[in-house]
Amino acid sequence: MSDNSSNNAYWAANMRIILISLAIWALVSFGFGILLRPMLSGIPVGGTDLGFWFAQQGSILVFLAIIFFYAWRMNRLDREHGVDEE
């Protein structure tokens, strides 16, 4: 019984990390780059406006940061639940 509850806890934590990461990615790429671009157009960043920056570079950088965060957090979660690759 405890093995099954441990598996459920592991997968619940895994899915929570995935859903939060996807929500951040959608907000940055679709929200800031497309929907909120007109509101962000008055903020200058690197010679262009912030909305354009998010659409061209910011969403890619945030996506890379999410990948590294996910790998780090999943390694920690694997160690906590005893399923790490030693």
Buried (B, 14 or more C-beta within 10 A) or exposed (E): EEEEEEEEEBEEBBEEBEEBBEEBBEBBBEBBBEEBBEEBEEEEBEEEBBBBBBBEBBBEEBBEBBEEBBEEBBEEBBEEBEEEEE
